[in-house]
Amino acid sequence: MATAAESFALCCSVIVVHNHPSGDPTPSQADIKMTKAIIAIATPLGIAVHDHIIVGKGGHASLKGMKLI
């Protein structure tokens, strides 16, 4: 079985997903900043970040859908 680093090295795109235990899926400034940092690191490696989805109690938020990335 491949390690996480080896799996990441083999991929060509990712979708980042996490939850907000508060139940509110609204992206925080930290979520946006981290997503942009992931994109900055992934892009030179040829890895596309298609979206960052945040799951909450009543639904979800897509940073791409919200035009934040």
Buried (B, 14 or more C-beta within 10 A) or exposed (E): EEEEEEEEEEEEEBEBEEEBEEEBBEBEEEBBEBBBEBBEEBEEEEBEBEBBBBBBEEEEBBBBEEEBB
